[in-house]
């Protein structure tokens, strides 16, 4: 039991990190809002799905997971907590099952809790947000501390490029409002979560003055800083160009892990 939530799993077959406890509490008790439809693209045994339902009072969570053992534990945990009627478990590649179950233009909030990077799910996450209101993406990654600003700007410009592929969303903005440091991964490298609003300008948080630009970050919660106009090079925590789930900072000079 963790923060009043019952969790069971086979520790020989699935992942569990105690270090994520602060983010699970934050997501359930402070981030998710009552009545929201949430897409959890990397659900595991319910790390964020369960808090979203138990504490956040989400209307429904669509939980994607392709590890059959984790999906089994997720279903068990939903039933053990009496919330199995408020979640739909979708087994398989989240990018595929979200489309197959018509989760496009359907969700208020998307959790992207995959490490070392959830970059591969961004396009699906943006498409899942409602056309009329947009919503929130919670972007997880292992990031070298020295690259935090570059990472946030790169996320925003990358997401804006995805938004602009849809003609009906040309008036949308991308605003990173908060950065949460979750836990240490390696010396000077931490697991971070960026809270990013992606949606219509008129519905942006706190009506932040974005100075006529479409993408940027908030510093100290109030100070807006636009993304640089020049092309932003992907930071070393971006996924490698070969599509494998590794990052440049993990490699030695020969390019090997």
DRENKEPA-898593 format. One line per field, with one value per residue: chain; x, y, z of N, C-alpha, C, CB in turn. Coordinates in steps of 0.2 Angstrom, whole numbers, plus 5000, padded with zeros to 4 digits. Glycine has a CB too. Example, Ala and Ser with C-alpha at 12.3 -4.5 7.8 and 13.67 -1.06 7.14 Angstrom:
# DRENKEPA-898593
nupa = (A,A)
npx = (5066,5064)
npy = (4972,4989)
npz = (5039,5035)
capx = (5062,5068)
capy = (4978,4995)
capz = (5039,5036)
cpx = (5066,5064)
cpy = (4984,5000)
cpz = (5039,5039)
cbpx = (5057,5070)
cbpy = (4978,4997)
cbpz = (5045,5029)
END
This chain:
# DRENKEPA-898593
nupa = (A,A,A,A,A,A,A,A,A,A,A,A,A,A,A,A,A,A,A,A,A,A,A,A,A,A,A,A,A,A,A,A,A,A,A,A,A,A,A,A,A,A,A,A,A,A,A,A,A,A,A,A,A,A,A,A,A,A,A,A,A,A,A,A,A,A,A,A,A,A,A,A,A,A,A,A,A,A,A,A,A,A,A,A,A,A,A,A,A,A,A,A,A,A,A,A,A,A,A,A,A,A,A,A,A,A,A,A,A,A,A,A,A,A,A,A,A,A,A,A,A,A,A,A,A,A,A,A,A,A,A,A,A,A,A,A,A,A,A,A,A,A,A,A,A,A,A,A,A,A,A,A,A,A,A,A,A,A,A,A,A,A,A,A,A,A,A,A,A,A,A,A,A,A,A,A,A,A,A,A,A,A,A,A,A,A,A,A,A,A,A,A,A,A,A,A,A,A,A,A,A,A,A,A,A,A,A,A,A,A,A,A,A,A,A,A,A,A,A,A,A,A,A,A,A,A,A,A,A,A,A,A,A,A,A,A,A,A,A,A,A,A,A,A,A,A,A,A,A,A,A,A,A,A,A,A,A)
npx = (5004,5003,5002,4989,4984,4982,4994,5000,5012,5022,5038,5049,5046,5041,5044,5047,5049,5053,5057,5049,5039,5036,5032,5021,5012,5011,5005,4993,4987,4988,4989,4981,4964,4947,4935,4942,4947,4960,4974,4986,5000,5011,5008,5012,5011,5002,5007,5004,4991,4983,4984,4979,4965,4961,4965,4965,4952,4949,4938,4939,4952,4963,4973,4988,4998,5012,5018,5014,5014,5014,5002,4993,4995,4991,4977,4973,4976,4968,4955,4957,4957,4945,4941,4940,4930,4932,4943,4951,4960,4973,4981,4997,5007,5007,5006,4999,4987,4980,4976,4968,4958,4951,4956,4959,4958,4951,4955,4959,4971,4988,4999,5016,5025,5039,5055,5072,5067,5052,5049,5046,5032,5026,5019,5007,5002,4999,4990,4980,4974,4960,4951,4944,4949,4962,4975,4985,5002,5012,5029,5041,5059,5076,5088,5103,5108,5114,5108,5095,5087,5089,5083,5069,5066,5067,5058,5046,5047,5047,5035,5027,5029,5023,5010,5007,5005,4992,4979,4968,4972,4980,4980,4985,4995,5011,5016,5027,5025,5029,5043,5048,5058,5062,5069,5086,5096,5109,5126,5123,5113,5096,5079,5067,5051,5041,5028,5017,5007,4997,4987,4973,4976,4968,4964,4975,4986,4982,4982,4994,5005,5011,5018,5015,5021,5022,5027,5035,5043,5039,5047,5050,5037,5030,5037,5038,5047,5051,5053,5069,5072,5080,5085,5083,5095,5094,5095,5107,5100,5090,5082,5092,5096,5094,5083,5083,5080,5089,5101,5112,5121,5123,5133,5149,5165,5166,5154,5147,5136)
npy = (4994,5011,5028,5026,5018,5002,4990,4978,4966,4956,4955,4950,4952,4964,4982,4993,5008,5015,5028,5036,5041,5054,5060,5053,5056,5070,5070,5064,5071,5084,5088,5081,5084,5084,5074,5074,5066,5055,5050,5038,5034,5025,5014,5004,4995,5004,5016,5030,5030,5024,5034,5045,5041,5037,5048,5060,5059,5057,5056,5046,5034,5030,5017,5013,4999,4988,4977,4961,4956,4967,4973,4963,4965,4978,4977,4969,4978,4989,4983,4979,4991,4995,5002,4998,5000,5013,5014,5009,4997,4996,4985,4984,4993,5009,5020,5014,5007,5018,5025,5015,5014,5025,5037,5050,5067,5068,5068,5075,5076,5070,5057,5054,5044,5038,5031,5031,5041,5049,5053,5046,5045,5058,5063,5055,5059,5073,5072,5066,5076,5087,5095,5107,5112,5109,5104,5095,5089,5078,5077,5065,5062,5057,5068,5077,5089,5101,5103,5107,5119,5119,5107,5110,5120,5114,5103,5111,5118,5107,5101,5111,5110,5098,5101,5111,5103,5100,5108,5114,5118,5129,5141,5137,5136,5132,5129,5128,5126,5121,5113,5098,5090,5073,5062,5056,5049,5047,5053,5070,5069,5069,5062,5070,5079,5088,5099,5103,5114,5112,5120,5130,5148,5157,5149,5148,5144,5155,5166,5170,5182,5180,5187,5188,5176,5158,5148,5144,5145,5146,5154,5153,5152,5163,5172,5174,5166,5167,5154,5152,5160,5154,5138,5125,5114,5097,5091,5081,5072,5069,5056,5044,5045,5033,5028,5019,5016,5025,5037,5051,5055,5044,5037,5031,5038,5031,5029,5018,5010)
npz = (5000,4996,4999,5002,4992,4985,4979,4969,4962,4951,4956,4949,4935,4932,4933,4947,4956,4970,4971,4964,4971,4975,4964,4960,4970,4968,4955,4957,4968,4965,4952,4942,4938,4945,4936,4923,4908,4906,4898,4900,4894,4896,4906,4915,4931,4935,4940,4939,4934,4944,4956,4949,4948,4961,4969,4961,4956,4942,4928,4919,4915,4902,4900,4894,4890,4886,4891,4896,4909,4917,4913,4917,4931,4933,4930,4940,4951,4949,4951,4964,4971,4969,4957,4944,4935,4931,4922,4907,4901,4889,4879,4872,4859,4863,4854,4844,4849,4855,4843,4837,4846,4845,4852,4848,4849,4861,4875,4890,4897,4897,4902,4901,4905,4903,4904,4897,4889,4883,4871,4859,4860,4858,4847,4846,4859,4857,4847,4854,4862,4866,4852,4855,4867,4870,4881,4893,4894,4902,4903,4904,4907,4908,4912,4909,4921,4917,4905,4906,4903,4889,4886,4890,4881,4869,4869,4869,4856,4848,4851,4846,4833,4830,4833,4823,4812,4810,4803,4809,4821,4822,4829,4841,4856,4865,4881,4893,4910,4922,4930,4937,4948,4950,4954,4957,4944,4939,4942,4942,4933,4931,4934,4927,4926,4914,4914,4902,4894,4880,4868,4864,4862,4869,4880,4888,4903,4917,4909,4903,4897,4882,4873,4860,4854,4850,4858,4873,4889,4907,4920,4937,4939,4934,4925,4909,4895,4879,4867,4858,4842,4833,4826,4837,4843,4846,4863,4872,4878,4870,4860,4851,4834,4827,4832,4843,4860,4868,4874,4869,4879,4886,4879,4875,4868,4856,4853,4858,4870)
capx = (5000,5007,4997,4982,4983,4984,4998,5003,5015,5028,5044,5053,5044,5040,5048,5044,5053,5051,5060,5044,5033,5034,5028,5014,5008,5009,5001,4986,4984,4989,4989,4974,4958,4941,4931,4946,4949,4967,4978,4992,5003,5015,5005,5015,5006,4997,5010,5001,4984,4980,4983,4974,4958,4960,4966,4963,4945,4948,4932,4941,4959,4964,4980,4992,5004,5013,5021,5008,5014,5012,4995,4989,4995,4987,4970,4972,4977,4962,4950,4958,4956,4938,4941,4941,4925,4934,4949,4951,4967,4974,4987,5000,5010,5002,5005,4994,4981,4977,4972,4963,4952,4948,4957,4961,4953,4947,4958,4961,4978,4992,5005,5021,5030,5043,5062,5075,5064,5045,5049,5042,5025,5024,5014,5001,5000,4997,4984,4974,4971,4953,4952,4941,4951,4968,4976,4991,5006,5017,5034,5046,5065,5082,5091,5108,5106,5116,5104,5088,5084,5089,5078,5063,5064,5067,5051,5041,5047,5046,5028,5023,5029,5018,5003,5006,5003,4985,4977,4963,4976,4985,4980,4987,5002,5014,5019,5030,5023,5033,5048,5048,5064,5059,5074,5093,5097,5116,5128,5122,5108,5090,5073,5063,5045,5039,5021,5017,5000,4996,4981,4971,4979,4963,4963,4982,4985,4983,4982,5001,5007,5016,5022,5014,5024,5017,5030,5040,5043,5038,5052,5048,5030,5027,5041,5038,5053,5050,5059,5074,5070,5085,5084,5086,5098,5092,5100,5110,5095,5085,5083,5096,5093,5093,5076,5083,5079,5095,5103,5119,5125,5124,5137,5156,5167,5165,5147,5144,5133)
capy = (5000,5017,5033,5023,5014,4995,4989,4971,4965,4951,4959,4947,4953,4971,4988,4997,5012,5019,5035,5040,5042,5061,5062,5050,5060,5076,5069,5062,5075,5091,5089,5078,5087,5080,5074,5074,5060,5055,5045,5036,5030,5020,5014,4999,4992,5009,5021,5036,5028,5023,5040,5049,5039,5037,5055,5065,5059,5057,5053,5039,5034,5025,5015,5009,4995,4982,4971,4957,4955,4973,4974,4959,4968,4984,4975,4967,4984,4993,4979,4979,4998,4997,5008,4995,5003,5019,5013,5005,4994,4994,4981,4985,4999,5015,5024,5010,5006,5024,5026,5010,5015,5032,5042,5056,5073,5064,5068,5082,5076,5064,5056,5051,5042,5033,5033,5037,5047,5047,5057,5043,5046,5064,5064,5052,5063,5079,5071,5064,5081,5089,5100,5113,5115,5107,5100,5095,5084,5078,5074,5063,5060,5057,5074,5081,5095,5107,5104,5108,5124,5117,5102,5113,5124,5109,5100,5116,5119,5100,5100,5116,5108,5093,5105,5114,5098,5100,5115,5116,5120,5134,5146,5134,5138,5127,5133,5124,5130,5119,5107,5094,5085,5067,5058,5055,5043,5046,5060,5076,5068,5067,5061,5077,5080,5095,5100,5107,5116,5113,5121,5137,5153,5160,5145,5146,5145,5161,5171,5172,5186,5177,5192,5186,5170,5152,5143,5146,5142,5150,5154,5155,5152,5169,5175,5171,5167,5163,5149,5155,5160,5150,5131,5122,5107,5092,5090,5074,5068,5067,5049,5044,5045,5026,5026,5015,5019,5027,5044,5052,5056,5037,5033,5033,5042,5027,5028,5012,5011)
capz = (5000,4995,4999,5003,4986,4985,4973,4969,4956,4951,4955,4944,4929,4931,4936,4952,4958,4976,4970,4960,4975,4976,4958,4960,4975,4965,4949,4959,4972,4963,4945,4939,4941,4945,4929,4917,4904,4906,4894,4902,4888,4898,4913,4920,4935,4937,4944,4938,4933,4951,4959,4945,4949,4968,4972,4957,4954,4935,4926,4916,4913,4897,4902,4888,4892,4881,4895,4898,4916,4920,4912,4922,4938,4932,4930,4947,4956,4948,4954,4972,4973,4967,4952,4938,4931,4928,4918,4901,4900,4882,4879,4865,4858,4865,4848,4839,4852,4856,4837,4836,4851,4844,4857,4845,4850,4866,4881,4894,4900,4895,4906,4897,4910,4900,4904,4898,4886,4881,4864,4854,4861,4858,4842,4848,4864,4855,4844,4859,4866,4863,4848,4857,4873,4871,4887,4897,4893,4907,4899,4908,4904,4911,4908,4912,4924,4913,4899,4908,4899,4882,4885,4890,4875,4863,4870,4867,4849,4845,4851,4842,4826,4829,4833,4817,4806,4810,4801,4814,4828,4820,4835,4848,4859,4869,4886,4899,4916,4928,4930,4943,4948,4953,4958,4954,4940,4939,4944,4938,4929,4935,4931,4927,4922,4912,4914,4896,4891,4873,4867,4861,4866,4874,4886,4891,4910,4920,4904,4903,4892,4878,4869,4853,4851,4851,4862,4878,4896,4913,4925,4943,4939,4932,4920,4902,4891,4873,4864,4854,4836,4829,4826,4843,4842,4851,4868,4872,4881,4865,4858,4846,4827,4825,4834,4848,4866,4871,4873,4867,4885,4888,4875,4875,4862,4851,4851,4861,4877)
cpx = (5004,5002,4990,4980,4986,4988,5001,5006,5020,5034,5050,5052,5042,5044,5044,5050,5050,5052,5054,5038,5031,5030,5022,5010,5006,5004,4994,4983,4984,4988,4983,4968,4952,4937,4935,4946,4956,4969,4985,4995,5008,5013,5008,5010,5001,5000,5007,4993,4980,4979,4979,4967,4957,4960,4963,4956,4944,4941,4934,4949,4960,4972,4983,4998,5005,5016,5015,5008,5012,5005,4991,4989,4991,4979,4969,4972,4970,4956,4951,4957,4949,4937,4941,4936,4927,4940,4948,4959,4968,4981,4990,5004,5005,5001,4999,4987,4977,4973,4967,4957,4950,4950,4960,4956,4948,4949,4960,4968,4981,4998,5009,5027,5035,5050,5066,5071,5057,5044,5045,5035,5022,5018,5008,4998,4996,4990,4978,4971,4964,4955,4949,4945,4959,4969,4983,4995,5011,5023,5040,5053,5071,5086,5097,5106,5108,5112,5097,5084,5084,5083,5071,5061,5063,5060,5046,5041,5045,5038,5024,5023,5024,5011,5002,5005,4996,4982,4972,4966,4981,4985,4982,4994,5004,5018,5021,5029,5027,5037,5048,5054,5062,5064,5081,5093,5105,5119,5127,5116,5102,5084,5069,5056,5043,5032,5020,5009,5001,4989,4979,4974,4975,4962,4970,4981,4987,4984,4989,5002,5013,5020,5021,5017,5020,5021,5035,5039,5041,5044,5049,5040,5026,5030,5041,5044,5051,5055,5063,5071,5074,5083,5087,5088,5095,5097,5102,5105,5089,5087,5088,5093,5091,5086,5077,5082,5085,5097,5110,5123,5127,5130,5145,5158,5166,5158,5143,5141,5138)
cpy = (5006,5023,5031,5019,5007,4993,4982,4970,4959,4955,4956,4948,4960,4976,4991,5001,5016,5026,5039,5042,5049,5063,5059,5053,5066,5075,5068,5067,5083,5093,5087,5082,5083,5080,5074,5067,5060,5049,5044,5031,5025,5018,5009,4996,4997,5014,5027,5035,5028,5030,5045,5048,5040,5044,5060,5065,5060,5054,5046,5040,5028,5023,5010,5005,4989,4976,4967,4956,4961,4974,4969,4962,4974,4982,4973,4973,4988,4989,4980,4986,5000,5002,5005,4997,5010,5019,5008,5003,4993,4991,4982,4991,5005,5019,5020,5009,5012,5026,5021,5010,5022,5037,5048,5061,5070,5066,5075,5082,5069,5063,5052,5049,5036,5035,5028,5043,5044,5050,5053,5043,5053,5066,5061,5057,5069,5078,5069,5070,5084,5095,5107,5116,5113,5103,5100,5089,5084,5073,5072,5061,5060,5063,5076,5087,5101,5108,5106,5113,5122,5112,5105,5116,5119,5105,5105,5117,5112,5099,5105,5113,5102,5096,5108,5110,5098,5107,5118,5119,5125,5140,5143,5137,5132,5131,5128,5128,5128,5113,5104,5089,5079,5064,5058,5049,5042,5053,5065,5075,5066,5066,5067,5075,5087,5095,5105,5108,5116,5114,5128,5142,5156,5156,5144,5148,5152,5167,5174,5177,5183,5181,5190,5180,5164,5147,5146,5143,5148,5149,5156,5155,5158,5173,5171,5172,5163,5159,5153,5154,5155,5143,5129,5115,5103,5091,5083,5070,5066,5059,5049,5043,5039,5024,5021,5019,5021,5034,5046,5052,5049,5034,5036,5037,5038,5026,5022,5014,5009)
cpz = (5000,4994,4999,4997,4986,4979,4974,4962,4957,4950,4951,4937,4927,4935,4942,4955,4964,4975,4967,4964,4975,4970,4957,4964,4971,4959,4952,4963,4970,4956,4941,4942,4940,4938,4923,4914,4903,4901,4897,4897,4890,4906,4918,4924,4938,4941,4944,4937,4940,4955,4955,4946,4956,4971,4968,4955,4946,4933,4923,4914,4907,4898,4897,4892,4888,4885,4898,4905,4920,4919,4916,4929,4938,4933,4937,4952,4955,4952,4962,4975,4972,4962,4945,4933,4928,4924,4913,4900,4892,4881,4872,4865,4859,4858,4843,4843,4854,4849,4836,4841,4851,4849,4854,4847,4856,4873,4884,4896,4898,4899,4901,4901,4908,4901,4900,4894,4883,4874,4859,4854,4860,4853,4843,4854,4862,4851,4848,4862,4862,4858,4851,4863,4874,4877,4889,4895,4899,4904,4903,4904,4909,4908,4912,4915,4920,4907,4900,4903,4891,4881,4885,4883,4869,4864,4867,4859,4845,4845,4847,4835,4825,4829,4826,4811,4805,4809,4806,4820,4827,4826,4841,4850,4863,4874,4892,4905,4922,4926,4937,4943,4953,4957,4954,4950,4939,4941,4939,4933,4933,4931,4932,4924,4921,4911,4908,4894,4884,4871,4864,4866,4871,4880,4890,4899,4912,4915,4903,4897,4888,4873,4861,4850,4853,4856,4867,4884,4901,4918,4931,4943,4935,4926,4914,4898,4885,4870,4859,4846,4831,4830,4833,4842,4847,4856,4868,4875,4876,4863,4852,4839,4825,4828,4840,4855,4870,4870,4872,4874,4888,4885,4876,4869,4856,4848,4854,4868,4882)
cbpx = (4995,5012,4999,4977,4985,4979,5003,4997,5019,5026,5047,5053,5038,5032,5050,5041,5056,5054,5066,5041,5035,5040,5033,5015,5012,5016,5003,4986,4987,4996,4995,4974,4957,4937,4927,4953,4945,4970,4978,4991,5007,5023,4998,5020,5010,4991,5017,5004,4983,4983,4990,4975,4957,4965,4973,4967,4941,4954,4929,4937,4964,4963,4980,4994,5003,5017,5026,5008,5021,5016,4994,4993,5003,4988,4968,4978,4983,4960,4950,4966,4960,4934,4946,4940,4918,4935,4955,4948,4969,4974,4986,4995,5014,5005,5011,4997,4982,4982,4977,4966,4954,4941,4962,4962,4949,4947,4964,4957,4978,4994,5003,5023,5027,5042,5065,5082,5068,5040,5056,5044,5023,5029,5017,5002,5005,5002,4985,4978,4976,4948,4948,4934,4948,4973,4973,4991,5010,5014,5037,5044,5067,5086,5085,5114,5109,5124,5104,5087,5088,5096,5078,5062,5070,5073,5050,5042,5054,5049,5026,5027,5036,5018,5003,5012,5006,4982,4974,4958,4979,4984,4973,4987,5001,5019,5014,5037,5016,5027,5055,5041,5070,5056,5072,5098,5095,5119,5136,5128,5110,5088,5069,5066,5039,5043,5018,5021,4997,4999,4976,4964,4981,4957,4960,4987,4990,4989,4976,5006,5009,5013,5029,5016,5031,5016,5033,5039,5049,5031,5059,5051,5027,5026,5048,5032,5059,5048,5055,5081,5070,5092,5086,5081,5105,5090,5097,5116,5092,5086,5076,5101,5098,5099,5073,5090,5074,5101,5100,5120,5122,5118,5136,5161,5174,5169,5146,5150,5126)
cbpy = (5000,5017,5038,5028,5018,4990,4994,4965,4971,4946,4960,4939,4949,4972,4993,4992,5017,5016,5035,5036,5040,5065,5060,5042,5061,5079,5063,5056,5075,5094,5085,5071,5094,5082,5080,5076,5060,5054,5047,5032,5035,5023,5011,5003,4989,5006,5021,5040,5022,5018,5044,5048,5032,5033,5056,5064,5064,5054,5057,5037,5033,5027,5012,5013,4992,4984,4974,4951,4952,4979,4972,4952,4969,4988,4970,4962,4988,4993,4972,4977,5003,4999,5013,4988,5003,5024,5011,5007,4989,5001,4974,4984,4999,5019,5025,5003,5002,5030,5026,5003,5013,5031,5039,5055,5075,5057,5063,5083,5077,5064,5052,5056,5040,5030,5033,5037,5049,5049,5058,5035,5043,5069,5061,5045,5064,5082,5065,5060,5087,5091,5099,5112,5112,5113,5093,5096,5084,5075,5079,5056,5065,5051,5080,5081,5096,5105,5098,5110,5131,5114,5097,5118,5129,5104,5099,5123,5121,5095,5101,5123,5105,5088,5110,5118,5092,5097,5115,5111,5114,5137,5149,5127,5145,5123,5138,5121,5130,5116,5110,5090,5088,5063,5050,5055,5045,5044,5059,5079,5062,5073,5055,5082,5077,5097,5103,5104,5122,5106,5120,5137,5159,5160,5139,5151,5141,5161,5176,5166,5194,5171,5192,5192,5170,5149,5138,5154,5139,5149,5158,5161,5151,5174,5177,5173,5164,5168,5143,5153,5167,5151,5127,5122,5108,5085,5092,5074,5071,5071,5046,5037,5049,5022,5022,5012,5015,5023,5048,5059,5060,5033,5034,5027,5044,5020,5028,5007,5007)
cbpz = (5006,4989,4993,5004,4980,4987,4972,4970,4953,4946,4962,4945,4927,4932,4931,4958,4953,4982,4966,4954,4982,4977,4952,4962,4981,4962,4945,4963,4979,4965,4941,4939,4937,4951,4929,4919,4897,4913,4886,4909,4884,4898,4912,4924,4941,4941,4941,4933,4929,4955,4960,4937,4947,4972,4974,4951,4958,4931,4920,4910,4919,4889,4909,4883,4900,4876,4901,4894,4918,4917,4904,4922,4940,4926,4925,4949,4954,4940,4952,4973,4971,4974,4953,4939,4934,4934,4922,4895,4904,4878,4880,4860,4851,4870,4844,4838,4859,4857,4831,4838,4858,4842,4862,4837,4844,4865,4882,4900,4908,4887,4912,4891,4916,4893,4911,4896,4880,4885,4862,4854,4867,4857,4835,4851,4869,4850,4839,4864,4867,4868,4841,4859,4879,4871,4887,4904,4886,4914,4893,4911,4898,4912,4908,4907,4931,4911,4895,4915,4899,4880,4891,4896,4873,4864,4878,4870,4847,4848,4859,4843,4824,4835,4838,4815,4808,4817,4794,4815,4831,4813,4835,4847,4864,4865,4889,4898,4917,4933,4927,4944,4951,4948,4959,4959,4933,4931,4945,4935,4924,4940,4934,4924,4927,4905,4920,4891,4894,4870,4873,4861,4860,4870,4884,4888,4913,4925,4905,4903,4894,4875,4871,4849,4854,4845,4858,4878,4897,4916,4923,4946,4945,4937,4923,4898,4895,4867,4860,4854,4833,4830,4820,4848,4842,4848,4875,4876,4887,4859,4856,4847,4823,4827,4829,4849,4871,4869,4879,4864,4890,4888,4868,4877,4863,4852,4844,4862,4877)
END
